[in-house]
Amino acid sequence: MKKGLLKFFLLLVTWMLVISVSYAAKITQKNGRVIEGEIISFDKSSVTVKELVFGIIEIARERILKIEPPLQEKEVKKERIEPEIQKQEERYIVDFTIREKKLISICLSGGMNNINGGDLNGAIRDYKELIKDLNDYYYGTDHSADWKELSWIQNFKGEVLFNLSPNFSIGLGFEYLTKKNKGTITFSEDNSDTIYENGYYYTYSRIDNYSEEPSYKLVAIPVTLNIYYFMPFSKKVEAFFVGGIGYYFGTLTYDNPYQSDIDYKEDYYSAADDTYLFSWVEDDLDEGTGTYKATCNTIGFHGGMGVDIKLSSNISLVAEGIYRYVKFNDWEGSWSDEWTYDDRWGWSDAVEGYDEASGSASDEWSGKIWYYDEYENSDIGKWYKKMELPDRDPMPLEGKIKNVRQAEINLNGFSLRIGIKFSF
């Protein structure tokens, strides 16, 4: 796909260049601007040129610096344009003074970019589906997931345009694309039952509450090279086509605060007379945050069109829409996990009472972000996609893990921006 887009981009550039060099004559004005086209008539006061795109243009001799190839003055015509032809084509005549451009322009714009998201959105979708399936299958669960997929990303752009001619410009710029995507996940389980054994029985209760707030922040900073082709419609408005390439610096930050609170108890009784005997108690409280930051660089392509509305001789309002093709698929980063714990467990009749432990711990590692399918136990019997930065590279395991590959996050989609352009 990248090769196909590159070929399209090169063909677009070639087509533009062919247009710019395929005319019969080149007229250079004293202000440095150049017009290329077919000279259809001339006299001592003016030269009339037929340009491919804008039709007939009349240029005063006093504004002309040179003409290539030179005119043969002895062939000056008395009647410069036949009346019939002029009547048919006069609506296409454009005064070239409205198409003159400053040498340099600076454009600042902002907008939104609709993106596909790739594996990042695939993992979010499947995680939400897993939570729904757990609720449907298991009794006593009340899980929830409020986590939207990454669809729109903010896009800011700054660019310097070098205006080579009234129709062509080259732009060198940079963009800043960013989006933070936060979710809220809860797992809640409340179960109890009675288990009968030989000579005794016990009742158990388990209350398990787990919550997390996973958050992804995606940042992409492309350095871009663009080629613009402008088509003026009036003294105030001109449309343009743009195509270009960019080198993208990508950063993905993941932050996940979590809390786990488990209260478990077993009460034992004599089967003969239901006399209470003793209890087993287990209470665990863990709080922590898991984070990682990964980077990836890649090349992307884009193309589109827009409109330039002149507010004054130096300031324009610009609106543009482009399609972007960018894929990040070699993410590397470092993971860290820090948590505190406060646990209590033991038998109610123990002489020394319950055992207790509390404190803090941490863990960290480096690696790549992987994407794979994982099998969720035989009760549910389904595969779910996961995107993780594990402490070791995952390997396919029959009946457990399959389709292992490095995660791909893409920015493929349409972008709409508006901004201001200053010309000097």
C-alpha positions, 0 to 999 in steps of 0.5 A, spaced: 500 500 500 505 504 501 508 503 495 502 504 491 501 511 494 508 513 493 507 511 485 501 516 486 504 521 489 510 521 484 505 521 478 502 527 481 508 531 482 510 529 474 503 531 472 504 538 475 511 539 472 509 537 465 503 542 466 508 547 468 513 546 462 509 544 456 507 551 454 510 554 447 512 561 451 515 563 458 513 570 459 517 573 465 515 579 469 519 585 472 516 583 479 519 576 478 512 572 476 512 567 470 506 566 465 507 560 461 502 559 455 501 560 447 502 567 445 496 568 440 497 575 439 501 581 440 502 589 439 507 594 441 503 595 448 501 588 450 502 581 449 496 576 449 497 569 452 492 563 452 494 559 458 492 552 459 487 552 465 485 560 465 484 561 458 486 568 455 491 573 459 493 580 457 499 583 459 502 590 458 508 590 455 511 595 460 510 589 466 514 584 461 522 583 463 523 578 457 519 573 453 522 566 451 523 565 446 523 572 443 518 575 439 519 577 432 517 584 432 516 585 425 510 580 425 506 584 429 498 584 428 494 589 427 488 585 429 490 582 435 484 578 437 478 576 432 472 579 435 468 572 434 473 569 438 473 574 443 466 574 445 466 566 446 472 566 450 472 573 454 468 570 460 475 566 461 480 572 461 483 573 468 487 579 470 494 576 472 495 581 477 490 577 482 494 571 481 500 574 484 503 571 490 508 573 495 515 569 496 513 566 502 507 564 506 506 562 513 500 558 515 497 556 522 491 551 522 487 546 527 482 541 526 480 534 527 482 528 524 478 522 524 482 515 524 481 508 524 485 506 530 487 499 528 489 494 534 488 499 539 481 500 538 480 492 536 483 491 543 478 496 546 472 493 543 474 485 545 475 487 552 468 490 552 465 484 549 469 480 554 466 484 560 459 483 557 460 475 556 462 474 563 456 478 566 451 473 561 455 467 563 456 467 571 451 468 576 452 474 581 457 478 577 455 486 575 461 488 571 461 494 567 465 498 561 465 505 559 471 506 554 470 509 548 474 507 542 479 512 539 475 516 533 477 523 533 484 526 534 486 533 535 490 536 529 494 542 529 499 545 523 504 550 522 507 550 515 512 555 511 510 555 504 515 557 498 511 560 492 515 558 486 510 561 481 502 563 482 500 556 481 505 552 485 508 552 492 512 547 496 511 547 503 515 545 509 511 544 516 510 540 522 503 537 525 501 535 532 496 530 533 494 528 540 488 524 543 487 522 550 482 516 551 480 514 558 475 508 560 472 506 567 472 498 568 469 495 574 468 488 576 463 486 582 462 479 584 457 477 590 457 470 591 455 465 597 453 458 598 453 452 603 458 446 602 456 439 605 462 435 607 462 428 612 460 430 619 460 438 618 458 443 613 460 450 611 457 457 608 462 461 604 461 468 602 465 472 597 465 479 595 470 481 590 470 489 587 475 491 582 476 497 578 481 500 574 481 507 569 485 505 563 487 511 559 491 511 553 494 518 550 497 518 543 501 523 540 504 523 533 508 529 530 509 529 523 514 533 519 511 534 512 513 536 505 508 538 501 507 540 493 501 545 492 497 547 486 493 553 486 487 555 481 484 562 482 477 563 481 476 571 483 480 576 486 479 573 493 478 566 492 482 560 489 482 553 490 488 548 491 490 541 491 496 538 495 499 532 496 505 530 500 509 526 505 511 526 512 515 523 517 512 521 523 514 521 531 509 517 535 508 516 542 503 512 546 502 513 553 498 508 558 496 509 565 492 505 569 490 506 576 487 500 579 484 497 586 482 490 588 478 489 595 476 482 596 472 479 602 472 472 603 469 468 609 468 461 611 463 459 617 464 452 619 458 448 623 457 441 626 452 437 621 450 433 627 446 439 631 448 445 627 453 448 632 458 453 630 465 451 630 470 456 627 471 461 621 476 462 616 477 469 614 481 472 608 481 480 606 485 483 601 486 490 599 491 492 593 491 499 590 496 501 584 498 504 578 501 500 572 504 505 566 508 504 560 510 509 555 512 506 548 515 510 541 515 508 534 517 512 528 514 511 521 513 514 514 506 517 512 502 520 506 497 524 505 493 528 499 487 533 499 484 539 497 482 546 500 480 553 499 484 560 500 480 566 501 483 573 501 482 577 507 487 582 505 493 583 501 497 579 506 492 575 510 488 569 508 483 564 511 484 557 509 480 551 509 482 544 507 481 537 507 486 531 506 486 524 507 492 521 511 495 514 510 499 512 516 501 506 520 505 505 526 507 498 527 514 497 531 512 500 538 517 499 544 517 501 551 518 500 558 512 498 563 512 499 571 507 497 576 507 500 583 502 498 588 500 497 596 497 491 599 494 490 606 492 483 607 489 479 613 487 472 613 487 466 618 482 462 623 478 465 628 480 460 633 487 461 632 491 462 639 495 468 636 489 471 632 489 473 624 496 473 620 497 480 617 501 483 611 502 490 609 507 494 605 508 496 598 512 493 592 514 495 584 516 491 578 518 494 571 521 491 564 522 493 557 519 490 551 514 491 545 507 492 544 504 485 542 497 484 539 494 477 539 488 472 541 487 469 547 482 464 549 477 465 555 476 459 559 472 453 557 465 456 560 465 462 555 469 458 550 471 465 545 477 468 543 478 475 545 484 480 542 489 483 547 494 489 546 499 489 551 506 490 553 508 484 557 515 482 561 516 477 555 514 476 548 508 472 547 508 465 544 503 461 540 500 456 545 495 451 542 488 452 545 490 459 549 494 464 545 494 465 537 495 470 531 501 473 535 504 479 532 506 486 533 501 491 535 499 496 529 496 503 530 494 507 524 492 514 523 488 512 516 482 517 515 480 524 513 482 531 516 479 537 516 482 544 518 481 551 518 487 556 519 490 563 517 495 564 512 500 570 512 504 572 506 510 576 506 
